Amino acid sequence: MPWHPRSLATALCVLLLPLAPDALAQSTNVALGKPSSASSVHPIGYPDTFGHAKAFNGVFNSPDDRWCSGVNPLPSNPEWLEVDLQALHRVDSLTLYFGKDDTFGRMVDFDILYRASNTADYQLVPGGAITGNTLPGRTFTFTQPLDARYLRVQCKLGADDNYCRVREFLVFGALQGNQPPSAFAGNDVSITLPVSTAQLQGSASDSDGTVTGYAWTQVSGPTTATLSSPTAQSPSASGLSQGVYVFRLTATDNGGATGSDTVSVTVQPATPSADPRAGKLHVWSRGNSYDSAVFLPKDYGTVPGKKYPLVLSLHGRGGTTLDENHTQVGSNPEGFIRQLIPGKALVDTFPGIVVAPNGPKIKEAIDTWWHAPGVHALVLEAITLYGADPERVTMTGLSSGAAGVNDQIASYRSTYAGAMPQAYFPPFTSPICLMEAFPIWAAGNEDDGTFGAWNWTNPWDGVQPRVRACPGYTGEFQVTVNPTGGHSGWDIFWSRSDAQNWLVSQVRKAP
């Protein structure tokens, strides 16, 4: 026998007493007869006898008029019953009647969830997580009404035979006014000239209706762009020039409400081509005064204004870096720059500029002792000419090239970020503690008299222990001593990745 409407109203007045009189007057059971769904339906009389629609038909005093799950729930895999209010509603309260009747088959553990649209995440209604329920029905009244279109009962445990049963699920509230659609103009876009067209990716949804139209407009930008179809969902914007453009998407729903969103399109300048000398060795002619072999990184010239670390490479007394006439880089230049001759793997990855002056003048004897002021002038000119970073200039040399490095340490230390002398005596400054905060990594062989490992490391008057004893020592004076090898081995040391990285990683300290 169906429940009489007056009896239903009386029962609800008792259950919903917490509602304010004006809210109660405006609230109706907005779930009555609305579309529903469920995780499962009991197979007896499937699909109608215990179908999910039975929980939303206004009849809840008949033992055969209810939804019943088809399987037993688990806390990790609950059974559920859901109603679609078909539009966004203000929900003031909920009432549920459980079980076959007031004595059998109630739900024991369950949650009540809601969401505003089918793309939103479910949320728990206030007070909606129930465990250990002993009642045949419950009412949930909300101090702050919910904005909901979908409501769901999620059953985790049932009494008696552990099936989930709902005789009636009542939702009291009122239809919200037409809610505007939600527009999304897409993720921000970046293109690089000469590409001058960008694809816009618009979308929109409407929680209580349908989207009926799209309109794109340009908000700002350095020039007026051309939109392929301003009323399309995803048009293209063309005729773009360098700068930032902002476009607005406005979506309209079937009730005439609108929602909008903006997207920016950043047009980057064209990427410059690399300098034709990048990734290669070339001759820097300085009028026969320390003409040099120079290496430029592979990306040199592609990033305007980029500053690169610079490495000064000094060869030994009998070495060279250029041919006899200083018109070409030698096939096997001496010094660190040998690591960057064609075919070496380091050519593709080394991030610094390397300047390797040729000691002898054109057709003069190969017998080089470096002139400290001339070398320093070369370095300062190279910083400006090649756009090097003046804070990241290091130097390295072998044998008499290391002597040249020592001279730079003694006279022009503030120009450099660090030094790597190879196979030569230690540098000396007066006082010795002028080197306490200057990064030095020296290397040589124990049996190399020119290197003189004892002078570097002995605990009585070795340079390294003396510098380490300085009050402001920063821990950056290191010496690598190999047991054998004589006056050689610098190419092996320079081929080490840690040595290569060290040369381009030092940063000049404030004097």
C-alpha positions, 0 to 999 in steps of 0.5 A, a space after each residue: 500500500 503506497 504511503 499517503 502524501 499527508 502521512 509522508 509530510 507528517 513523518 518528514 516534519 518530525 525528522 526534519 525539525 532542525 530545518 528553519 521554517 522558511 527553508 522547510 517551506 521552500 524545500 521539496 523532495 527533489 530526488 523524487 522520480 529522478 534518474 538513478 543508478 547503483 553498483 548492483 541490483 539483487 537478482 530476484 525479479 531483476 531488474 525491477 523488483 529491487 531496482 534502484 528506482 524503488 529508492 526514489 519513488 516516494 514509497 518506503 513502508 512496503 517491504 517489497 519496495 526498495 533497492 537491494 544490492 546484488 552482492 555483499 559489500 566490503 569496506 574496500 569495495 562498497 556497494 552504492 546507490 546514486 541519484 542524479 538531480 539533473 541540475 544543480 540544487 541547493 540541498 538542505 537535508 537528506 533522509 534515508 530509510 534502510 532495510 527490508 523494514 524497521 527490524 531487518 537489513 539495515 545498513 551498519 557502515 556507510 558514507 553519504 557523498 555528493 558532487 556538483 557535476 560529473 567531472 567534480 570529485 565526490 565529497 563527504 556530506 557533513 556528518 555523513 560517515 556512519 559506522 555502527 548504525 542501529 537505526 532504521 532511518 537517519 536524517 542529515 540537516 545542513 547548517 550550510 546548504 550543499 550545492 549538489 547534482 549527484 548524491 550517493 550512498 556508499 554502503 560498506 556493511 549491512 546487518 543480518 545478511 549483509 546486503 545493502 538496502 534503501 527503502 527511500 532516499 529523500 533529498 530536500 532542497 530547491 533548484 538553483 538558479 541557472 549556473 554559468 558554464 565553466 570555460 577553460 581556454 587551455 594551457 598557456 602556449 609558447 611558440 618560437 619564430 618563424 612559427 607565427 600560428 598557435 592552436 588554441 584549445 578551448 573547452 567548457 562544461 555546464 553543471 545544470 545544462 549544456 554549452 551552446 556556444 563559444 566566442 574567442 576574443 583577443 585581450 592584448 598583444 603586440 599586434 592584432 592576431 587573426 582568429 581562424 573561427 572566433 566561434 569555434 571551440 578550438 580555433 587557431 591564432 595566426 599573424 603573431 609577432 614577438 611578444 605575449 598575446 592574451 585571448 579570452 574564451 567565453 562559453 554560453 549555456 542553454 540558459 544564456 549564462 556565460 563563463 570565461 577564461 583566458 590563455 596567453 600565447 608567448 611568441 619567442 624570438 627566432 633562435 639565432 644560428 650558432 656562430 660558424 666557429 662554434 664547436 671548432 678550433 680557430 686562430 685568433 690573430 693578435 698581430 704576432 703577439 700571443 696569437 692563439 688557438 681558441 675553442 668556442 662551445 657548440 652553442 656559442 652564438 645561439 643565446 644572445 648575451 650568454 656569458 661563458 666560462 673561460 679557460 686559459 691554456 698555457 703550453 710548455 717550453 717546447 710546445 706550440 698551439 699553432 702552425 709555423 705561420 700562425 694561420 692554422 691551429 696545429 694538428 696536435 696542440 699542446 696543453 688543455 686545448 688538445 682535449 678539444 681537437 676534432 674528433 674528441 668527445 669533449 668537443 660536443 659537451 664542453 661548456 667553456 671558451 678555451 684560449 691557448 696562446 702560441 708562445 713563439 712568434 712566427 718562425 721564431 725558436 720554440 722556447 717559451 717562457 711566458 710574459 706575465 703582463 702580456 698573458 694577462 692583457 690577452 686574458 682581459 681582451 679575450 673576456 671582452 672579445 668572446 663575451 666570457 664571464 669575468 667571474 669564471 676565468 680559470 687557468 691551467 698549464 704544463 711545465 713552463 706553462 704552469 710557471 706562467 700560471 704561477 706568475 698569474 697567481 702571484 701578480 694578477 690573482 684577482 682576475 681569476 677564479 682558480 688555477 690548475 698548474 701541472 708538473 711544475 714547482 709550487 706558486 709562491 706569494 708573499 705572504 703565503 696566505 694570499 692563497 688561502 681562499 684561492 682555488 688551486 688544483 695541482 697535479 704531477 708525478 712523484 718522480 718528476 723533479 720539475 714538479 717537486 712533490 716534496 715542495 708541494 706537500 712536505 709537512 714542514 715547509 710544503 706550500 699546501 700545508 702552509 696554506 692550509 694553516 692560514 686562518 682564512 683557509 677555505 679548503 680549496 688547495 688540493 694536490 694530486 701526486 701520482 707515484 710514477 710517470 716522470 715529467 709527463 701525464 698532463 694529458 691523462 689528467 686533463 682527460 679526467 671529467 672531474 678536472 674538466 668540470 673543475 675548470 669551468 665550475 670555479 667562480 671568482 671570490 670577492 677580493 
